Amino acid sequence: MQHHTEPVFKLCRTYVKKIYRCLPLLDKTLPDNLVVMKNKITKSVGTLIFRVALGFTFVMHGFQKAFLIGPAAEGAAFAKMGIPAPDLSAYFTIGAELIGGALLILGLGTRFAAAAIAIAMAGAFIFVHINDPFITDQKTGAGFEYVFVLGMAAIMFILTGGGRYSLDSFFSRNKA
């Protein structure tokens, strides 16, 4: 008995095989239904996309704290959460998120920007989320997975830098 979706899969398999023949960049060792490009360009594009997405996320959070909430109100909120030096911490967090996020988008001073962001996320974890469950509790809203993932992503960029498609890379290539 033939399943009603088999013609669709057969059609897809045919096109995948055509793609294999047309693009030498594709890895032909994978099964017919898996197409993965294995080269420097895709790795660099992936790094670029992730760096820009992470930077955009932080720019938006920093913008919210700087211009919608305001540094004074953010400092007051930090004080209520028990964060040490709440006003200074608020300004640091706003700077790390807003300026650090913009630098991540550009890939300029990537490791420095990522370090500032990682410090801000470590502070958020240590002073706010340390007793929260990993997965966000639907009733209380408490959870640290978001801060954890953002912090780990920042650490990744401390270790790897901005990648091939970054201003850091552009300026280092043009120094010589």
N, C-alpha and C positions, 0 to 999 in steps of 0.2 A: 504494500500500500504506500503510495507516494504522498508525502506531506505537502500541503498547499503552498508552503514557502520555499520548497526546493527549487523551482524555476528562478526565484529571486536570488538565492544563494549561488546557483549555477551562473547566472548573469554576472553577479559580483565577482565570482572566481575568475570568469573570463576576462573581465576588465583588470583585475589584479594581475593576471598573467601578462596582459598587454603592457601594464605599467612596468612590470619587471623587465620586459624586453626593451622598453623605451628609455628607462632611466637607469644608467649604470651605477648610480649612487645607492640604489636599493640593495639591501642584503638579501641575496637569493637563497641563503641557507635556511630561511625561516619558512614555516608552513604557508600554503597558498593564501590563507585568510589573515596573515599577519604581514603588514608592510611597515618596516622601520628603516628610516634613513640613519646610517651610521657614518657620520663624518664630522669634521670640525665645525662646519657651518651650522648644523642643527643643534649641536651642543651650545654653540655661542648664541644662537637665536633663542634657545630655551633659557639661557642665563639672562639674556636681555629682557625677555618677556617677564620672567620672575622678578628681576631687579626692579623693573618699571612698576609692576603690580604692587610689590612690597613698598616701594617708595611712594606710590600714589596713596596707598592705605595710610601710611604715616603722615603724609601731607594733609590728608583730610582730617585725621585725628588732631593733628597740631593746629590746623585752621579752626576747628571747632573749639579747642581749648583757648586759643589766642583771641579769636574774634567773636565767637558766639557766646561762650561762657565767660571769658575774660580771665586774665592771669590772677586777679585778686580773688575772684570767686573760686577759681581752680585751687589757689593756695588755701582758701578756707575749707574747701572740700578735702584737700590733702590733710589738713590739720585734724578734721573730724575722723579721718581714717587712721590717724596716728603716725603719719609719715613724718620723719624728722625734718627739721628746717623746711616747713611746708611751702613757704613763699619761694625760697631758693629752689626747692625741688620742683615746684610748679613751673618756674621759668626754665629750669634745665630740661624738664620733660617737654615743654612746648618747643624749645629750641631743637632738642633731639628729634622730635617728631616732624616739625615743620621744615627746618633747615636740613636736618639729616635726611628726611624723606625726599626733598628736592635734589639733594646731592646724589642720593641713590638713583633717582630717575635719570639724572645726567651721567651717572657713572663717574663722578668727579670726587676725589677724596673718599672713595667707596669704603675702604677699610676703616677710616676715621669715622665716617658717618654711621657705619654699621656698628662700630664700637659704642658710640654715644647711644644709639638705639638699644643695643643689647644691655647697656647699663640701666637705661630707663625701664626696660622690660624686667630686668633682674630686681630692680627696686619695686616695681609693681607686684612681682611675685612675692618677694620677701616681706614687704610691709602691708600688702593688701590680701593676697590670695593664698598665702602659705597653708592656711587651715581649710581651704576650700577643697571640694572633691575635684578630680581631674575633669570629668565631664560636667558641664553646667547643669545645675539643678534647676528644673523647670519652675519650681515654686519660688525659690529664693533668688535665682539668677546668679548664684555663686558657682564658680568653677574657674580653673586656671588653664584650660587647654588653649584658649585663644592667645593669652599672654605667652604661654610656653611655645607655641608654634611660631609666633612672631619673633620671640627671642632667639629660637633656634635658627630661624631664617636669617636673622641678623648675624649670628655667629657664622653661618655658612659664608656670608659675604666678607666677614673678617678673614676667614681662611682662604677664600678663593679670589677675592678682589672682584672688580666689576665685570671682568670678562673681555672678550675680544671687541665687542661693540660698546665701548665705554670711552668717555673722555680721558680717563686714566690711561687706557691702552693707547689712544691716539697720541697723547702727549709723550708717553714713554717711547713710542716708535719714532717720533719726530725729534727726540733729543739727540740722537746719534748723527 
